[in-house]
Amino acid sequence: MKSLRIDPYMIALLAVVVLASLLPARGAAAEALSPATKGVVALLFFLHGAKLSREAVIAGATHWRLHLAVLAVSFVAFPLLGLGMGLIPASILPAPLALGLLFLCCLPSTVQSSIAFTALARGNVAAAVCAASASNLLGMAATPVLVGLTLHAQGSGPGWGAAGTIALQLLAPFIAGQLLRKWVAPVLARHKQIVSYVDRGSILLVVYAAFSQAVVEGVWTRVSVPELLVVTLLCLLLLALVLGLTMGLGRLLGFSIEDRIVLVFCGSKKSLVTGAPMAAILFAPAVAGVMIVPLMIFHQLQLLACAWLAQRYASRPQEPVTLAPNPLDSPP
């Protein structure tokens, strides 16, 4: 009988969650963690920029069918599922938490974790960079509109400074890596584990930072235990439905396995980084505090589920590389 192998990386992720629950980053530690997380993510994008060929980047940026599929899942399928969950009786799911689930469904995708998981799973990283960035940028306009239509809320979305943040923290290092690829790529070729270590390390750091913030903000004290269980089950159901949808849609559209990985990881996620400030802008403080509880829970579940999926994708057999014949080797 084949023994069950426990993935050390999944153990590390669970250990980080436990550590953040028992010893969350507070005060000066939290202030130091924020730039450290941004620095690791910027390094990750720089390395991917240096690793990818110019042809791969152009092909990823122009893959419009894939990008439209990601946006359709994020801003059409997700809100429809949220509206369906809004039909659950208030005796089971209180109105503020039901609105929080619907708000969660209107948010854009994450950026850094979507791309990190895509890289870990050996997917189309260049397409993931474009798809996740487009979702996040479009979400600045789409999310307030969707919230207004579905929740009848009034307010404005985050300022265009969010676009500058994405460009500065994510796209700028990626472009820098592309520009310096001539010198950096040979180093990465000699030390192939560098990018892998940064991928895994950045995800662990993002999980710890996000879960620490949730614990410090009192995620476990804002609602009762039964309500937390109901929201957790609904978030699990929502995540399972969207993961199944993205996997099936990728096959239906005839995408390659690398592109299906992008659709799964970029289409199934929702951004806590974008959602928390949006909630503060769109809703009164007393309401916003409870409404982001489903987002906090969903955020942790998506990281754990996608980490497991990325490991499964990464374990698939490596496709053989076919080299074009060298004309110099041809007989005269």
N, C-alpha and C positions, 0 to 999 in steps of 0.2 A: 504494500500500500504506500502510496506517495504521501510523505509527511507534509503537513500544512506549514507553509513558510510565511512568517509574519514579516511584513515589509518594515525594515528599520526606519524608513522615512516617515511612514504613518505613525510609528511609535514616537518619533521626534515631534511630529505635529501635535499629537495628543498631549505629549509632555509639555509643549509650549502653552497649550490651552490651560492645562492644570496650573502651570507656573503663573500665567497671567491671572488666573482666578485667585490664587493664594497670595501672589506677590505682584500685583499690577504696578506698572510704572506710574509714579506720582511725582508731582512737583518738579524738582530739578532733573530727576531721571527721565520724566516724560518729555521735558523740554530738550534733553539731549537725544532722546530716542527719535524725535521727529526729524531732525536734520540727518541723523544716521540712516534712517529708513530711506529718505529722499536720496542720499548719497549712494546707497547700495543699488537702488532702482536706476539711478542715472548711470552707474557703472555697468549695470546689466544691459541697458539700451546701447551704451557705447560699444560693448563687446559684441552684441548682436549686429550692430551696424558694421563693425569691422569684419565680422565673420561672413556676412551675406554678400554674394556677388551682386554687381550692379544689375545684371539681367534678372536675378531673382527679385530684387526690390521693385523693378519696373513691372514685372509680371504680377507681383502681389498688389501693387497700387492700382493696376488696371483691371483687376478681377471683379468687375462690377456686379456680376450675378451673385457672387459670394457676399459682397458688401450689402446688397439689397436684401439678401436672405437674413443676414444678421440684424439689420435694421427692422425688418418685418417682424422678427421674433421679439425684439426688444420693445417695440413701440406699437405693435398690433396684437400679437398673440398673448403677450404678458398681460396687457390691460384687460383683454377679454376674459382671461382666466381670473383676474382680480375681481371683475364685475360678477362673475359666477360665484365666487366665494363670498361676495357681499350679500348673497341671498340666504346665508346661514342665519338662523334665528338669533336674536340678541341674547336670548337666555343661554346660548352656547358660546357665542362670540360677541362680547360687548362692542357697542358701536365704535368707540375710539380705536380698538384693535382691528376691527373690520376695515375702518378707514385707513389704518396704518398698512394693512395688507395691500389695499388698492393703491395707496401712495407708493409702496415698494414696487408694484408692478409698472408704474409709470416712469421709473428712473432709468437712466442710461446704464450701459455696461461698465464694468471696471476696466481699467487700462493695464496697470502694471501686472496684476495677478493673471489676467487673461493671457497676456503675452508670455509671461513666465511659464504658465502651465502649458501653453502651446509649444514652447521651446522644449520643455521637459518631455513632452509627448512626441517629439520629433515631427511637429506639424509645420505648416507654412507660416513661418515667423513674420516674413515681410507682409503677407496679407493680414496677419493678426494685428500688426502695428497699425495698419491703415484702417481696418474694420473697427478695432476698439477705440481708436482716436476719433474716428468719424461718429461713432455712437455717442461718445462723451461730449463732443462738441455740439452735435445736433441736439443732444439732451438739454442743453441750456435753453433752447427755445421750445423743444417738443414737450418736455416734462411739465412746465407751467401750463401749457395749453391742455395737455391731457388731464392734469389735475383739475383745471378749471372746468373741463367738460364732465369729468367723472365725479369729482368731489364738490363742485360748485364753489371752489375756493377762489379768493381774489388775492392778487399779489404779483410780484415780479420775480423773475428768475434771477440766478446769480449773475453778477456783472461779467463783462467780457474779460475781466482779469483772469477768470477761470481758463479761458482759451490761451492767454499768455502763459499761465502756469503749466498747462499741458505742453505747449510749445517749448518752454524753457527746460522743464524737468525731463521730458520724454523724447520729443522729436529732435531737439538740439543735440543731445548726446548721440542719438542714432545717426544723425547727419555727420557729426564729427567723426564717428567711427567709420562711416563710408569714406570720408575725405582722407582719413589716415589709414585706410585699409591696406595700402601698399606696404606699410611698415609693421602694422599690428597683426595682420592675418598670418604671416609666417610664424610669429611667436605663438599664436593660438593653435596653429597646426602642430607645433612641437609639444604643446601642453594642452591637449584636448580636454582635460577635465576642468580647466579654469571656468569656462562658461557654465558647465554643469554645476559646479560648486556655488557659483554666484546665483544661478537659477534657484537652487534649493535654499540657499541661505536667505535670499531676498524674500521668498515666500514665508519662511519661518519668522523672519523679522516683521513682515506685514501682519501675519496672524497674531503675533504677540502684541504689537502696537494696537491693532484694532480691538482685540479682546480686552486688553488693559483699559482702553478708553471706555468700553462698554461696562466693565466692572466698576470703574471709578464713578461713572455716571449713574450707577445704581440700577443696572438692568434687572437684577434679581429682586428688587424691592418695590418696583413701580406697579407691578400687577401681582395677583395671587398665584399660587403654585398651580391650581387647576387651569387657570387662564393661560399660564405659560405653557403648560402641556398641550392645550388645544392649539395655541399658536405654533408651537414647535411641530406638531403633527401636520398642520396645514402647510407650514413652510416646507416640510419634507415632501408632502404631496405635490405642492407647486413645483418644487425642484425636480422631482421625478418626472412629472408631466413634461416640463420644458426640456429636460435632458432627452427624454424619449422622442419629443417632437423634433429637436435639432438633429438627433441621430437619423431618424426616419427621413427628414427633409433633405439632409445631405445625400442620402442614397437615392431618393426620388429625383433629385436634380442631377444625379450622375457625377457628383464631385469625387475627386480623388481622396484617398484616406487622409492626406495632409490637409486638404481643404475642409473635409468633414470635421477634423479636429478643431480647426479655427471656428467653424460654425457652432460646435458644441461649447467651446470655452468662452467665446466672445458673446454668444447668444444667450447663454444660460445665466449669466451673472448680473448682479445689480450692485451699484456703487454706494458704499456707506460714506465714502469721502465726499461724494456729490450730494447724497441724500440728506445727511445731517444738516449742513448749512441751508439747503433748500427748505427743509421742514421749518427751520428757524425763521425763514423769510416769509413762507407762505401761511404759517399758522401761528396762533397765539402760543406763548411759551408753555402754558398749562396743558394745551392740547398736543403740542409738538413733542413734549417729553414722553408721552405714552405712545404716540403714533410711530415713533422710530424704533419701538421695541421689536416689532416684527422684522424690520430691516436689520437690526443688530443680530437677531437669531438667524435669519436667512443668510446673512453675510458669513457667519461662522460655519453653517452647514454647507454652503457652496464651496468654501475653501477646503473643507475636509473631503467632501465628495469628489471634487475636481482633482485633488491631490491623488486620490486613489485611482481615478480614471486615467490621469496622466501617467501613472506608473504602469497601468495595464496597457495603454497605447505604446509606451516606450519599450515594453517587453516583446513587442512583435518582432519577427525576424527582420534583420537588416536586408533591404533589397540590394542585390548585387549591382555594382556600378559598371556600366558598359563604356569602355573607353573607345573613342574614335581612333581608327588606324592612323599611324603616323606616316605621312607620305614619304618621309625620308627613309622609312624602312622598306618601301616597295622596291622590287627589283627594277633595274633600268630597262 
